[in-house]
Amino acid sequence: MAPRKVNNPRKSAKYYRENKEAREKKKKTDNKVNARPSQKAKRAELARERRKRGMMGKGGKDLSHTKDGRLVKENASANRARNRGKK
């Protein structure tokens, strides 16, 4: 199930809601990135850890990889903003 739309979206969400062509282009790019074996492995690792910590399916904070390899809880907006440009 897709997440609910927020009442007060941030700048990029506003942009993609208003620009259909850009949204379609982003969707194609995201599909390619998320299909990579390395990305699938990363998602599986995070899902395993969320299940282990009892966080899976409850919403809340993301698990974020630190530079030393640990996984820590972090607000989704901060985690995703910092990691957005990495490929």
C-alpha positions as CSV (number, residue, x, y, z in Angstrom):
1,M,0.0,0.0,0.0
2,A,1.3,3.4,-0.9
3,P,2.0,6.0,1.8
4,R,-0.7,8.7,2.4
5,K,-0.1,12.0,0.8
6,V,1.0,14.6,3.4
7,N,-0.9,17.9,3.7
8,N,2.3,20.0,3.7
9,P,4.8,18.2,1.3
10,R,8.4,19.3,1.1
11,K,9.9,21.0,-1.9
12,S,10.7,18.0,-4.1
13,A,7.3,16.3,-3.5
14,K,5.5,19.5,-4.5
15,Y,7.6,19.7,-7.7
16,Y,6.9,16.1,-8.7
17,R,3.2,16.5,-8.0
18,E,3.0,19.5,-10.3
19,N,5.3,18.2,-13.1
20,K,4.0,15.0,-14.6
21,E,6.8,14.5,-17.1
22,A,9.5,14.9,-14.4
23,R,7.5,12.5,-12.2
24,E,7.5,9.9,-15.0
25,K,11.2,10.3,-15.6
26,K,12.0,10.0,-11.9
27,K,9.8,6.8,-11.7
28,K,11.8,5.2,-14.5
29,T,15.1,6.1,-12.9
30,D,13.9,4.9,-9.5
31,N,12.8,1.6,-11.0
32,K,16.2,1.0,-12.6
33,V,18.0,1.9,-9.3
34,N,15.8,-0.3,-7.2
35,A,16.2,-3.3,-9.5
36,R,20.0,-3.4,-9.0
37,P,21.2,-6.5,-7.1
38,S,23.2,-4.3,-4.7
39,Q,20.0,-2.2,-3.9
40,K,17.9,-5.4,-3.4
41,A,20.6,-6.7,-1.0
42,K,20.6,-3.4,1.0
43,R,16.8,-3.4,1.3
44,A,16.8,-7.1,2.4
45,E,19.4,-6.3,5.1
46,L,17.4,-3.3,6.4
47,A,14.2,-5.4,6.4
48,R,15.9,-8.2,8.4
49,E,17.1,-5.7,11.0
50,R,13.7,-4.0,11.2
51,R,12.1,-7.4,11.8
52,K,14.7,-8.2,14.4
53,R,14.1,-4.9,16.3
54,G,10.3,-5.3,16.1
55,M,9.9,-2.1,13.9
56,M,8.7,-3.8,10.7
57,G,5.3,-2.6,9.5
58,K,4.9,0.0,12.2
59,G,6.2,3.1,10.5
60,G,8.4,5.4,12.4
61,K,12.1,6.1,11.9
62,D,14.3,4.6,9.2
63,L,17.4,2.5,9.9
64,S,20.4,4.4,8.6
65,H,23.9,3.0,7.8
66,T,26.6,4.8,9.6
67,K,30.2,5.2,8.3
68,D,31.4,2.5,10.5
69,G,28.7,0.0,9.3
70,R,26.3,0.1,12.2
71,L,22.6,0.6,11.7
72,V,20.9,3.3,13.8
73,K,17.4,4.8,13.9
74,E,17.1,8.1,12.1
75,N,14.3,10.4,10.8
76,A,13.4,9.4,7.3
77,S,13.7,12.9,5.9
78,A,17.3,13.3,7.1
79,N,18.3,9.8,6.1
80,R,16.8,10.0,2.6
81,A,18.0,13.6,1.9
82,R,21.6,12.7,2.7
83,N,21.6,9.5,0.7
84,R,19.6,10.8,-2.3
85,G,22.6,11.6,-4.5
86,K,24.5,8.3,-4.0
87,K,24.5,5.7,-6.8
